[in-house]
Amino acid sequence: MPMLDSFLVDHVKMPSPGLRVAKHMKTPKGDIITVYDVRFAKPNKEIIDEKAMHTLEHLFAGYMRDNLPEYDIIDISPMGCRTGFYMSIIGTPKDEEVIEAWRKSMQNILDTDTIPEANIYQCGSCYMHSLEGAKKVAKHILENNIVIMDNKELALNPENIPNICNVNPDEVKVLGI
């Protein structure tokens, strides 16, 4: 099985909140797609509560499209590790543009009073939401400096890594609860 790009990044060194260009791809027609790692939580130190994460998924994707209208956002998907999102955009926006849209989106979340599409017809787990939790995560982002991550600084050689997890889950801070 091929090694995925996201596993070639040193998660121990990874700052949060942070933005990283995970990769650029080119479509057959020549369009550039930029895939971002939008890191909300420090890997293995913080994790987003599952209900807050689900609510962020509903809100963040819409607000980012509103706040970055000059680019076509293909998709914003939560990371399985619940520390952030992957975002795919047609084009190559400046990191600062994405960060500004992210900050505006977090403010939008703080200002909202509803969760869109949180019903049995449009959501597969409509009972699994927390607007309060999403707002706590948004506040956490706004209270911290969002950094631009450097892929060279985070480069990882998988041959030098033992296949162990020595994290005590009781010491991981849960964001959003």
CNS distance restraints for C-alpha pairs under 8 A (distance, minus, plus):
assign (resid   3 and name CA) (resid   7 and name CA) 6.82 0.50 0.50
assign (resid   3 and name CA) (resid   8 and name CA) 7.66 0.50 0.50
assign (resid   4 and name CA) (resid   8 and name CA) 7.12 0.50 0.50
assign (resid   5 and name CA) (resid   9 and name CA) 7.37 0.50 0.50
assign (resid   5 and name CA) (resid  22 and name CA) 7.57 0.50 0.50
assign (resid   6 and name CA) (resid  22 and name CA) 7.41 0.50 0.50
assign (resid   8 and name CA) (resid 155 and name CA) 6.19 0.50 0.50
assign (resid   8 and name CA) (resid 156 and name CA) 5.04 0.50 0.50
assign (resid   8 and name CA) (resid 157 and name CA) 6.79 0.50 0.50
assign (resid   8 and name CA) (resid 158 and name CA) 6.79 0.50 0.50
assign (resid   9 and name CA) (resid 151 and name CA) 7.38 0.50 0.50
assign (resid   9 and name CA) (resid 154 and name CA) 5.26 0.50 0.50
assign (resid   9 and name CA) (resid 155 and name CA) 5.11 0.50 0.50
assign (resid   9 and name CA) (resid 156 and name CA) 5.28 0.50 0.50
assign (resid  10 and name CA) (resid  14 and name CA) 6.41 0.50 0.50
assign (resid  10 and name CA) (resid 154 and name CA) 5.06 0.50 0.50
assign (resid  10 and name CA) (resid 155 and name CA) 6.09 0.50 0.50
assign (resid  10 and name CA) (resid 156 and name CA) 5.29 0.50 0.50
assign (resid  11 and name CA) (resid  43 and name CA) 5.94 0.50 0.50
assign (resid  11 and name CA) (resid 154 and name CA) 7.69 0.50 0.50
assign (resid  12 and name CA) (resid  43 and name CA) 6.95 0.50 0.50
assign (resid  12 and name CA) (resid  44 and name CA) 7.82 0.50 0.50
assign (resid  13 and name CA) (resid 154 and name CA) 6.47 0.50 0.50
assign (resid  14 and name CA) (resid  42 and name CA) 6.92 0.50 0.50
assign (resid  14 and name CA) (resid  43 and name CA) 7.19 0.50 0.50
assign (resid  14 and name CA) (resid 149 and name CA) 7.50 0.50 0.50
assign (resid  14 and name CA) (resid 154 and name CA) 6.81 0.50 0.50
assign (resid  15 and name CA) (resid  42 and name CA) 6.17 0.50 0.50
assign (resid  15 and name CA) (resid 147 and name CA) 7.38 0.50 0.50
assign (resid  15 and name CA) (resid 149 and name CA) 7.30 0.50 0.50
assign (resid  16 and name CA) (resid  39 and name CA) 5.90 0.50 0.50
assign (resid  16 and name CA) (resid  40 and name CA) 5.90 0.50 0.50
assign (resid  16 and name CA) (resid  41 and name CA) 5.42 0.50 0.50
assign (resid  16 and name CA) (resid  42 and name CA) 5.03 0.50 0.50
assign (resid  16 and name CA) (resid 146 and name CA) 7.02 0.50 0.50
assign (resid  16 and name CA) (resid 147 and name CA) 7.28 0.50 0.50
assign (resid  17 and name CA) (resid  38 and name CA) 7.75 0.50 0.50
assign (resid  17 and name CA) (resid  39 and name CA) 5.36 0.50 0.50
assign (resid  17 and name CA) (resid  40 and name CA) 4.74 0.50 0.50
assign (resid  17 and name CA) (resid  41 and name CA) 6.07 0.50 0.50
assign (resid  17 and name CA) (resid  42 and name CA) 7.26 0.50 0.50
assign (resid  17 and name CA) (resid 141 and name CA) 6.48 0.50 0.50
assign (resid  17 and name CA) (resid 144 and name CA) 7.11 0.50 0.50
assign (resid  17 and name CA) (resid 145 and name CA) 6.97 0.50 0.50
assign (resid  17 and name CA) (resid 146 and name CA) 4.97 0.50 0.50
assign (resid  17 and name CA) (resid 147 and name CA) 6.49 0.50 0.50
assign (resid  18 and name CA) (resid  37 and name CA) 7.99 0.50 0.50
assign (resid  18 and name CA) (resid  38 and name CA) 6.25 0.50 0.50
assign (resid  18 and name CA) (resid  39 and name CA) 5.08 0.50 0.50
assign (resid  18 and name CA) (resid  40 and name CA) 6.86 0.50 0.50
assign (resid  18 and name CA) (resid 146 and name CA) 5.02 0.50 0.50
assign (resid  18 and name CA) (resid 147 and name CA) 4.58 0.50 0.50
assign (resid  18 and name CA) (resid 148 and name CA) 5.61 0.50 0.50
assign (resid  18 and name CA) (resid 149 and name CA) 6.12 0.50 0.50
assign (resid  19 and name CA) (resid  36 and name CA) 6.88 0.50 0.50
assign (resid  19 and name CA) (resid  37 and name CA) 5.83 0.50 0.50
assign (resid  19 and name CA) (resid  38 and name CA) 4.91 0.50 0.50
assign (resid  19 and name CA) (resid  39 and name CA) 6.14 0.50 0.50
assign (resid  19 and name CA) (resid  95 and name CA) 7.50 0.50 0.50
assign (resid  19 and name CA) (resid  99 and name CA) 7.38 0.50 0.50
assign (resid  19 and name CA) (resid 146 and name CA) 7.15 0.50 0.50
assign (resid  19 and name CA) (resid 147 and name CA) 6.28 0.50 0.50
assign (resid  19 and name CA) (resid 148 and name CA) 4.96 0.50 0.50
assign (resid  19 and name CA) (resid 149 and name CA) 5.75 0.50 0.50
assign (resid  20 and name CA) (resid  36 and name CA) 5.59 0.50 0.50
assign (resid  20 and name CA) (resid  37 and name CA) 5.00 0.50 0.50
assign (resid  20 and name CA) (resid  38 and name CA) 6.63 0.50 0.50
assign (resid  20 and name CA) (resid  39 and name CA) 7.99 0.50 0.50
assign (resid  20 and name CA) (resid 148 and name CA) 6.05 0.50 0.50
assign (resid  20 and name CA) (resid 149 and name CA) 4.92 0.50 0.50
assign (resid  20 and name CA) (resid 150 and name CA) 6.89 0.50 0.50
assign (resid  20 and name CA) (resid 151 and name CA) 7.33 0.50 0.50
assign (resid  21 and name CA) (resid  34 and name CA) 6.96 0.50 0.50
assign (resid  21 and name CA) (resid  35 and name CA) 6.03 0.50 0.50
assign (resid  21 and name CA) (resid  36 and name CA) 4.57 0.50 0.50
assign (resid  21 and name CA) (resid  37 and name CA) 6.22 0.50 0.50
assign (resid  21 and name CA) (resid 149 and name CA) 7.93 0.50 0.50
assign (resid  21 and name CA) (resid 151 and name CA) 7.83 0.50 0.50
assign (resid  22 and name CA) (resid  34 and name CA) 7.71 0.50 0.50
assign (resid  22 and name CA) (resid  35 and name CA) 5.42 0.50 0.50
assign (resid  22 and name CA) (resid  36 and name CA) 5.13 0.50 0.50
assign (resid  22 and name CA) (resid  37 and name CA) 5.77 0.50 0.50
assign (resid  22 and name CA) (resid 151 and name CA) 7.93 0.50 0.50
assign (resid  23 and name CA) (resid  34 and name CA) 6.09 0.50 0.50
assign (resid  23 and name CA) (resid  35 and name CA) 5.33 0.50 0.50
assign (resid  23 and name CA) (resid  36 and name CA) 7.19 0.50 0.50
assign (resid  24 and name CA) (resid  32 and name CA) 6.59 0.50 0.50
assign (resid  24 and name CA) (resid  33 and name CA) 5.59 0.50 0.50
assign (resid  24 and name CA) (resid  34 and name CA) 4.66 0.50 0.50
assign (resid  24 and name CA) (resid  35 and name CA) 6.22 0.50 0.50
assign (resid  25 and name CA) (resid  32 and name CA) 5.70 0.50 0.50
assign (resid  25 and name CA) (resid  33 and name CA) 5.03 0.50 0.50
assign (resid  25 and name CA) (resid  34 and name CA) 6.54 0.50 0.50
assign (resid  25 and name CA) (resid  35 and name CA) 7.96 0.50 0.50
assign (resid  26 and name CA) (resid  30 and name CA) 5.57 0.50 0.50
assign (resid  26 and name CA) (resid  31 and name CA) 5.50 0.50 0.50
assign (resid  26 and name CA) (resid  32 and name CA) 4.64 0.50 0.50
assign (resid  26 and name CA) (resid  33 and name CA) 6.06 0.50 0.50
assign (resid  27 and name CA) (resid  31 and name CA) 5.21 0.50 0.50
assign (resid  27 and name CA) (resid  32 and name CA) 6.53 0.50 0.50
assign (resid  27 and name CA) (resid  33 and name CA) 7.42 0.50 0.50
assign (resid  31 and name CA) (resid  90 and name CA) 6.91 0.50 0.50
assign (resid  31 and name CA) (resid  91 and name CA) 7.04 0.50 0.50
assign (resid  32 and name CA) (resid  90 and name CA) 5.89 0.50 0.50
assign (resid  32 and name CA) (resid  91 and name CA) 5.20 0.50 0.50
assign (resid  32 and name CA) (resid  92 and name CA) 7.04 0.50 0.50
assign (resid  33 and name CA) (resid  88 and name CA) 6.53 0.50 0.50
assign (resid  33 and name CA) (resid  89 and name CA) 5.49 0.50 0.50
assign (resid  33 and name CA) (resid  90 and name CA) 4.48 0.50 0.50
assign (resid  33 and name CA) (resid  91 and name CA) 5.55 0.50 0.50
assign (resid  33 and name CA) (resid  92 and name CA) 7.24 0.50 0.50
assign (resid  34 and name CA) (resid  88 and name CA) 5.66 0.50 0.50
assign (resid  34 and name CA) (resid  89 and name CA) 5.25 0.50 0.50
assign (resid  34 and name CA) (resid  90 and name CA) 6.35 0.50 0.50
assign (resid  34 and name CA) (resid  91 and name CA) 6.31 0.50 0.50
assign (resid  34 and name CA) (resid  92 and name CA) 5.99 0.50 0.50
assign (resid  35 and name CA) (resid  86 and name CA) 6.78 0.50 0.50
assign (resid  35 and name CA) (resid  87 and name CA) 5.58 0.50 0.50
assign (resid  35 and name CA) (resid  88 and name CA) 4.37 0.50 0.50
assign (resid  35 and name CA) (resid  89 and name CA) 6.45 0.50 0.50
assign (resid  36 and name CA) (resid  86 and name CA) 5.55 0.50 0.50
assign (resid  36 and name CA) (resid  87 and name CA) 5.04 0.50 0.50
assign (resid  36 and name CA) (resid  88 and name CA) 6.33 0.50 0.50
assign (resid  37 and name CA) (resid  84 and name CA) 7.32 0.50 0.50
assign (resid  37 and name CA) (resid  85 and name CA) 6.22 0.50 0.50
assign (resid  37 and name CA) (resid  86 and name CA) 4.97 0.50 0.50
assign (resid  37 and name CA) (resid  87 and name CA) 6.73 0.50 0.50
assign (resid  38 and name CA) (resid  84 and name CA) 5.57 0.50 0.50
assign (resid  38 and name CA) (resid  85 and name CA) 5.17 0.50 0.50
assign (resid  38 and name CA) (resid  86 and name CA) 6.01 0.50 0.50
assign (resid  38 and name CA) (resid  87 and name CA) 7.11 0.50 0.50
assign (resid  39 and name CA) (resid  83 and name CA) 6.06 0.50 0.50
assign (resid  39 and name CA) (resid  84 and name CA) 4.40 0.50 0.50
assign (resid  39 and name CA) (resid  85 and name CA) 6.52 0.50 0.50
assign (resid  40 and name CA) (resid  83 and name CA) 5.61 0.50 0.50
assign (resid  40 and name CA) (resid  84 and name CA) 4.81 0.50 0.50
assign (resid  40 and name CA) (resid  85 and name CA) 7.83 0.50 0.50
assign (resid  40 and name CA) (resid 141 and name CA) 6.89 0.50 0.50
assign (resid  41 and name CA) (resid  45 and name CA) 7.72 0.50 0.50
assign (resid  41 and name CA) (resid  46 and name CA) 5.32 0.50 0.50
assign (resid  41 and name CA) (resid  47 and name CA) 6.01 0.50 0.50
assign (resid  41 and name CA) (resid  48 and name CA) 7.07 0.50 0.50
assign (resid  41 and name CA) (resid  82 and name CA) 7.99 0.50 0.50
assign (resid  41 and name CA) (resid  83 and name CA) 4.64 0.50 0.50
assign (resid  41 and name CA) (resid  84 and name CA) 6.47 0.50 0.50
assign (resid  41 and name CA) (resid 175 and name CA) 7.88 0.50 0.50
assign (resid  42 and name CA) (resid  46 and name CA) 5.19 0.50 0.50
assign (resid  42 and name CA) (resid  47 and name CA) 7.47 0.50 0.50
assign (resid  42 and name CA) (resid  83 and name CA) 6.76 0.50 0.50
assign (resid  43 and name CA) (resid  47 and name CA) 7.32 0.50 0.50
assign (resid  43 and name CA) (resid  83 and name CA) 6.33 0.50 0.50
assign (resid  44 and name CA) (resid 167 and name CA) 6.78 0.50 0.50
assign (resid  44 and name CA) (resid 172 and name CA) 6.47 0.50 0.50
assign (resid  45 and name CA) (resid 171 and name CA) 7.23 0.50 0.50
assign (resid  45 and name CA) (resid 172 and name CA) 4.70 0.50 0.50
assign (resid  45 and name CA) (resid 173 and name CA) 6.11 0.50 0.50
assign (resid  46 and name CA) (resid  83 and name CA) 7.16 0.50 0.50
assign (resid  46 and name CA) (resid 172 and name CA) 5.16 0.50 0.50
assign (resid  46 and name CA) (resid 173 and name CA) 4.52 0.50 0.50
assign (resid  46 and name CA) (resid 174 and name CA) 5.66 0.50 0.50
assign (resid  46 and name CA) (resid 175 and name CA) 6.70 0.50 0.50
assign (resid  47 and name CA) (resid  81 and name CA) 7.49 0.50 0.50
assign (resid  47 and name CA) (resid  82 and name CA) 5.65 0.50 0.50
assign (resid  47 and name CA) (resid  83 and name CA) 5.39 0.50 0.50
assign (resid  47 and name CA) (resid 172 and name CA) 6.87 0.50 0.50
assign (resid  47 and name CA) (resid 173 and name CA) 6.31 0.50 0.50
assign (resid  47 and name CA) (resid 174 and name CA) 4.92 0.50 0.50
assign (resid  47 and name CA) (resid 175 and name CA) 5.89 0.50 0.50
assign (resid  48 and name CA) (resid  52 and name CA) 6.65 0.50 0.50
assign (resid  48 and name CA) (resid  53 and name CA) 5.89 0.50 0.50
assign (resid  48 and name CA) (resid  82 and name CA) 5.37 0.50 0.50
assign (resid  48 and name CA) (resid  83 and name CA) 6.04 0.50 0.50
assign (resid  48 and name CA) (resid 137 and name CA) 7.61 0.50 0.50
assign (resid  48 and name CA) (resid 174 and name CA) 5.59 0.50 0.50
assign (resid  48 and name CA) (resid 175 and name CA) 4.64 0.50 0.50
assign (resid  48 and name CA) (resid 176 and name CA) 6.12 0.50 0.50
assign (resid  49 and name CA) (resid  53 and name CA) 5.99 0.50 0.50
assign (resid  49 and name CA) (resid  82 and name CA) 7.64 0.50 0.50
assign (resid  49 and name CA) (resid 133 and name CA) 7.39 0.50 0.50
assign (resid  49 and name CA) (resid 174 and name CA) 5.86 0.50 0.50
assign (resid  49 and name CA) (resid 175 and name CA) 5.81 0.50 0.50
assign (resid  49 and name CA) (resid 176 and name CA) 5.53 0.50 0.50
assign (resid  49 and name CA) (resid 177 and name CA) 6.38 0.50 0.50
assign (resid  50 and name CA) (resid  54 and name CA) 6.20 0.50 0.50
assign (resid  50 and name CA) (resid  82 and name CA) 7.41 0.50 0.50
assign (resid  50 and name CA) (resid 128 and name CA) 7.80 0.50 0.50
assign (resid  51 and name CA) (resid  55 and name CA) 6.31 0.50 0.50
assign (resid  51 and name CA) (resid 128 and name CA) 5.20 0.50 0.50
assign (resid  51 and name CA) (resid 129 and name CA) 4.39 0.50 0.50
assign (resid  51 and name CA) (resid 130 and name CA) 5.10 0.50 0.50
assign (resid  51 and name CA) (resid 133 and name CA) 7.23 0.50 0.50
assign (resid  52 and name CA) (resid  56 and name CA) 6.03 0.50 0.50
assign (resid  52 and name CA) (resid 129 and name CA) 6.14 0.50 0.50
assign (resid  52 and name CA) (resid 130 and name CA) 4.94 0.50 0.50
assign (resid  52 and name CA) (resid 131 and name CA) 6.63 0.50 0.50
assign (resid  52 and name CA) (resid 132 and name CA) 7.56 0.50 0.50
assign (resid  52 and name CA) (resid 133 and name CA) 4.63 0.50 0.50
assign (resid  52 and name CA) (resid 134 and name CA) 4.52 0.50 0.50
assign (resid  52 and name CA) (resid 137 and name CA) 7.66 0.50 0.50
assign (resid  52 and name CA) (resid 176 and name CA) 5.73 0.50 0.50
assign (resid  52 and name CA) (resid 177 and name CA) 7.74 0.50 0.50
assign (resid  53 and name CA) (resid  57 and name CA) 6.14 0.50 0.50
assign (resid  53 and name CA) (resid  78 and name CA) 7.50 0.50 0.50
assign (resid  53 and name CA) (resid  82 and name CA) 6.89 0.50 0.50
assign (resid  53 and name CA) (resid 134 and name CA) 6.86 0.50 0.50
assign (resid  54 and name CA) (resid  58 and name CA) 6.60 0.50 0.50
assign (resid  54 and name CA) (resid 128 and name CA) 7.04 0.50 0.50
assign (resid  54 and name CA) (resid 129 and name CA) 5.96 0.50 0.50
assign (resid  54 and name CA) (resid 130 and name CA) 7.81 0.50 0.50
assign (resid  55 and name CA) (resid  59 and name CA) 6.28 0.50 0.50
assign (resid  55 and name CA) (resid 115 and name CA) 6.82 0.50 0.50
assign (resid  55 and name CA) (resid 129 and name CA) 5.28 0.50 0.50
assign (resid  55 and name CA) (resid 130 and name CA) 6.02 0.50 0.50
assign (resid  55 and name CA) (resid 131 and name CA) 6.21 0.50 0.50
assign (resid  55 and name CA) (resid 134 and name CA) 6.11 0.50 0.50
assign (resid  56 and name CA) (resid  60 and name CA) 5.33 0.50 0.50
assign (resid  56 and name CA) (resid 134 and name CA) 5.63 0.50 0.50
assign (resid  57 and name CA) (resid  61 and name CA) 6.29 0.50 0.50
assign (resid  57 and name CA) (resid  76 and name CA) 7.68 0.50 0.50
assign (resid  57 and name CA) (resid  77 and name CA) 7.07 0.50 0.50
assign (resid  57 and name CA) (resid  78 and name CA) 6.53 0.50 0.50
assign (resid  58 and name CA) (resid  62 and name CA) 7.11 0.50 0.50
assign (resid  58 and name CA) (resid 115 and name CA) 6.99 0.50 0.50
assign (resid  58 and name CA) (resid 116 and name CA) 6.53 0.50 0.50
assign (resid  58 and name CA) (resid 117 and name CA) 7.43 0.50 0.50
assign (resid  59 and name CA) (resid  63 and name CA) 6.21 0.50 0.50
assign (resid  59 and name CA) (resid 109 and name CA) 6.84 0.50 0.50
assign (resid  59 and name CA) (resid 115 and name CA) 6.92 0.50 0.50
assign (resid  59 and name CA) (resid 116 and name CA) 7.14 0.50 0.50
assign (resid  60 and name CA) (resid  64 and name CA) 5.89 0.50 0.50
assign (resid  60 and name CA) (resid 105 and name CA) 6.42 0.50 0.50
assign (resid  60 and name CA) (resid 106 and name CA) 7.68 0.50 0.50
assign (resid  60 and name CA) (resid 109 and name CA) 7.73 0.50 0.50
assign (resid  61 and name CA) (resid  65 and name CA) 6.39 0.50 0.50
assign (resid  61 and name CA) (resid  75 and name CA) 7.63 0.50 0.50
assign (resid  61 and name CA) (resid  76 and name CA) 5.71 0.50 0.50
assign (resid  62 and name CA) (resid  66 and name CA) 6.38 0.50 0.50
assign (resid  63 and name CA) (resid  67 and name CA) 6.02 0.50 0.50
assign (resid  63 and name CA) (resid 105 and name CA) 5.13 0.50 0.50
assign (resid  63 and name CA) (resid 108 and name CA) 7.02 0.50 0.50
assign (resid  64 and name CA) (resid  68 and name CA) 5.83 0.50 0.50
assign (resid  64 and name CA) (resid 101 and name CA) 6.05 0.50 0.50
assign (resid  64 and name CA) (resid 102 and name CA) 6.49 0.50 0.50
assign (resid  64 and name CA) (resid 105 and name CA) 5.89 0.50 0.50
assign (resid  65 and name CA) (resid  69 and name CA) 5.72 0.50 0.50
assign (resid  65 and name CA) (resid  72 and name CA) 7.66 0.50 0.50
assign (resid  65 and name CA) (resid  73 and name CA) 6.48 0.50 0.50
assign (resid  67 and name CA) (resid 101 and name CA) 4.95 0.50 0.50
assign (resid  67 and name CA) (resid 102 and name CA) 7.82 0.50 0.50
assign (resid  67 and name CA) (resid 104 and name CA) 6.81 0.50 0.50
assign (resid  67 and name CA) (resid 105 and name CA) 6.86 0.50 0.50
assign (resid  68 and name CA) (resid  97 and name CA) 7.63 0.50 0.50
assign (resid  68 and name CA) (resid  98 and name CA) 7.24 0.50 0.50
assign (resid  68 and name CA) (resid 101 and name CA) 5.85 0.50 0.50
assign (resid  71 and name CA) (resid  89 and name CA) 6.74 0.50 0.50
assign (resid  71 and name CA) (resid  90 and name CA) 6.40 0.50 0.50
assign (resid  71 and name CA) (resid  91 and name CA) 6.69 0.50 0.50
assign (resid  71 and name CA) (resid  93 and name CA) 7.59 0.50 0.50
assign (resid  72 and name CA) (resid  89 and name CA) 5.75 0.50 0.50
assign (resid  72 and name CA) (resid  90 and name CA) 5.41 0.50 0.50
assign (resid  72 and name CA) (resid  91 and name CA) 7.74 0.50 0.50
assign (resid  73 and name CA) (resid  87 and name CA) 7.40 0.50 0.50
assign (resid  73 and name CA) (resid  88 and name CA) 5.99 0.50 0.50
assign (resid  73 and name CA) (resid  89 and name CA) 4.34 0.50 0.50
assign (resid  73 and name CA) (resid  90 and name CA) 6.38 0.50 0.50
assign (resid  74 and name CA) (resid  87 and name CA) 7.60 0.50 0.50
assign (resid  74 and name CA) (resid  88 and name CA) 5.36 0.50 0.50
assign (resid  74 and name CA) (resid  89 and name CA) 5.47 0.50 0.50
assign (resid  74 and name CA) (resid  90 and name CA) 6.96 0.50 0.50
assign (resid  75 and name CA) (resid  86 and name CA) 7.88 0.50 0.50
assign (resid  75 and name CA) (resid  87 and name CA) 5.68 0.50 0.50
assign (resid  75 and name CA) (resid  88 and name CA) 5.33 0.50 0.50
assign (resid  75 and name CA) (resid  89 and name CA) 7.33 0.50 0.50
assign (resid  76 and name CA) (resid  85 and name CA) 6.40 0.50 0.50
assign (resid  76 and name CA) (resid  86 and name CA) 5.62 0.50 0.50
assign (resid  76 and name CA) (resid  87 and name CA) 4.33 0.50 0.50
assign (resid  76 and name CA) (resid  88 and name CA) 6.54 0.50 0.50
assign (resid  77 and name CA) (resid  85 and name CA) 5.33 0.50 0.50
assign (resid  77 and name CA) (resid  86 and name CA) 5.28 0.50 0.50
assign (resid  77 and name CA) (resid  87 and name CA) 6.49 0.50 0.50
assign (resid  78 and name CA) (resid  82 and name CA) 6.74 0.50 0.50
assign (resid  78 and name CA) (resid  84 and name CA) 6.04 0.50 0.50
assign (resid  78 and name CA) (resid  85 and name CA) 4.27 0.50 0.50
assign (resid  78 and name CA) (resid  86 and name CA) 6.37 0.50 0.50
assign (resid  79 and name CA) (resid  83 and name CA) 6.47 0.50 0.50
assign (resid  79 and name CA) (resid  84 and name CA) 5.58 0.50 0.50
assign (resid  79 and name CA) (resid  85 and name CA) 5.17 0.50 0.50
assign (resid  79 and name CA) (resid  86 and name CA) 6.68 0.50 0.50
assign (resid  93 and name CA) (resid  97 and name CA) 6.42 0.50 0.50
assign (resid  93 and name CA) (resid  98 and name CA) 6.90 0.50 0.50
assign (resid  94 and name CA) (resid  98 and name CA) 6.68 0.50 0.50
assign (resid  95 and name CA) (resid  99 and name CA) 6.20 0.50 0.50
assign (resid  95 and name CA) (resid 148 and name CA) 7.29 0.50 0.50
assign (resid  96 and name CA) (resid 100 and name CA) 6.06 0.50 0.50
assign (resid  97 and name CA) (resid 101 and name CA) 6.22 0.50 0.50
assign (resid  98 and name CA) (resid 102 and name CA) 6.05 0.50 0.50
assign (resid  99 and name CA) (resid 103 and name CA) 6.14 0.50 0.50
assign (resid  99 and name CA) (resid 146 and name CA) 7.16 0.50 0.50
assign (resid 100 and name CA) (resid 104 and name CA) 6.17 0.50 0.50
assign (resid 101 and name CA) (resid 105 and name CA) 6.01 0.50 0.50
assign (resid 102 and name CA) (resid 106 and name CA) 6.26 0.50 0.50
assign (resid 103 and name CA) (resid 107 and name CA) 6.38 0.50 0.50
assign (resid 103 and name CA) (resid 141 and name CA) 7.57 0.50 0.50
assign (resid 103 and name CA) (resid 142 and name CA) 6.44 0.50 0.50
assign (resid 104 and name CA) (resid 108 and name CA) 6.14 0.50 0.50
assign (resid 105 and name CA) (resid 109 and name CA) 6.23 0.50 0.50
assign (resid 106 and name CA) (resid 110 and name CA) 6.38 0.50 0.50
assign (resid 106 and name CA) (resid 135 and name CA) 7.92 0.50 0.50
assign (resid 106 and name CA) (resid 138 and name CA) 4.76 0.50 0.50
assign (resid 106 and name CA) (resid 139 and name CA) 7.18 0.50 0.50
assign (resid 106 and name CA) (resid 141 and name CA) 7.25 0.50 0.50
assign (resid 106 and name CA) (resid 142 and name CA) 6.93 0.50 0.50
assign (resid 107 and name CA) (resid 111 and name CA) 6.27 0.50 0.50
assign (resid 107 and name CA) (resid 138 and name CA) 7.07 0.50 0.50
assign (resid 107 and name CA) (resid 139 and name CA) 7.90 0.50 0.50
assign (resid 107 and name CA) (resid 142 and name CA) 7.69 0.50 0.50
assign (resid 108 and name CA) (resid 112 and name CA) 6.16 0.50 0.50
assign (resid 109 and name CA) (resid 134 and name CA) 7.41 0.50 0.50
assign (resid 109 and name CA) (resid 135 and name CA) 6.12 0.50 0.50
assign (resid 109 and name CA) (resid 138 and name CA) 6.69 0.50 0.50
assign (resid 110 and name CA) (resid 135 and name CA) 5.27 0.50 0.50
assign (resid 110 and name CA) (resid 138 and name CA) 6.69 0.50 0.50
assign (resid 110 and name CA) (resid 139 and name CA) 7.27 0.50 0.50
assign (resid 113 and name CA) (resid 131 and name CA) 7.81 0.50 0.50
assign (resid 114 and name CA) (resid 131 and name CA) 7.56 0.50 0.50
assign (resid 115 and name CA) (resid 131 and name CA) 6.92 0.50 0.50
assign (resid 117 and name CA) (resid 122 and name CA) 5.38 0.50 0.50
assign (resid 117 and name CA) (resid 123 and name CA) 6.29 0.50 0.50
assign (resid 118 and name CA) (resid 122 and name CA) 6.67 0.50 0.50
assign (resid 118 and name CA) (resid 123 and name CA) 5.70 0.50 0.50
assign (resid 118 and name CA) (resid 126 and name CA) 5.00 0.50 0.50
assign (resid 118 and name CA) (resid 127 and name CA) 7.86 0.50 0.50
assign (resid 118 and name CA) (resid 129 and name CA) 7.90 0.50 0.50
assign (resid 119 and name CA) (resid 123 and name CA) 5.72 0.50 0.50
assign (resid 119 and name CA) (resid 126 and name CA) 5.26 0.50 0.50
assign (resid 120 and name CA) (resid 124 and name CA) 6.77 0.50 0.50
assign (resid 120 and name CA) (resid 125 and name CA) 7.60 0.50 0.50
assign (resid 120 and name CA) (resid 126 and name CA) 5.88 0.50 0.50
assign (resid 130 and name CA) (resid 134 and name CA) 6.23 0.50 0.50
assign (resid 131 and name CA) (resid 135 and name CA) 6.12 0.50 0.50
assign (resid 132 and name CA) (resid 136 and name CA) 6.34 0.50 0.50
assign (resid 132 and name CA) (resid 176 and name CA) 7.36 0.50 0.50
assign (resid 132 and name CA) (resid 177 and name CA) 7.96 0.50 0.50
assign (resid 133 and name CA) (resid 137 and name CA) 6.39 0.50 0.50
assign (resid 133 and name CA) (resid 175 and name CA) 7.58 0.50 0.50
assign (resid 133 and name CA) (resid 176 and name CA) 3.84 0.50 0.50
assign (resid 133 and name CA) (resid 177 and name CA) 5.37 0.50 0.50
assign (resid 134 and name CA) (resid 138 and name CA) 6.16 0.50 0.50
assign (resid 134 and name CA) (resid 176 and name CA) 5.90 0.50 0.50
assign (resid 135 and name CA) (resid 139 and name CA) 6.06 0.50 0.50
assign (resid 135 and name CA) (resid 176 and name CA) 7.34 0.50 0.50
assign (resid 136 and name CA) (resid 140 and name CA) 6.18 0.50 0.50
assign (resid 136 and name CA) (resid 175 and name CA) 7.24 0.50 0.50
assign (resid 136 and name CA) (resid 176 and name CA) 5.03 0.50 0.50
assign (resid 136 and name CA) (resid 177 and name CA) 7.53 0.50 0.50
assign (resid 137 and name CA) (resid 141 and name CA) 6.37 0.50 0.50
assign (resid 137 and name CA) (resid 175 and name CA) 6.00 0.50 0.50
assign (resid 137 and name CA) (resid 176 and name CA) 5.20 0.50 0.50
assign (resid 138 and name CA) (resid 142 and name CA) 6.31 0.50 0.50
assign (resid 139 and name CA) (resid 143 and name CA) 6.07 0.50 0.50
assign (resid 140 and name CA) (resid 144 and name CA) 6.49 0.50 0.50
assign (resid 141 and name CA) (resid 145 and name CA) 7.57 0.50 0.50
assign (resid 141 and name CA) (resid 146 and name CA) 7.44 0.50 0.50
assign (resid 149 and name CA) (resid 154 and name CA) 7.84 0.50 0.50
assign (resid 150 and name CA) (resid 154 and name CA) 6.37 0.50 0.50
assign (resid 151 and name CA) (resid 155 and name CA) 5.85 0.50 0.50
assign (resid 157 and name CA) (resid 161 and name CA) 7.47 0.50 0.50
assign (resid 167 and name CA) (resid 171 and name CA) 7.89 0.50 0.50
assign (resid 168 and name CA) (resid 172 and name CA) 7.17 0.50 0.50
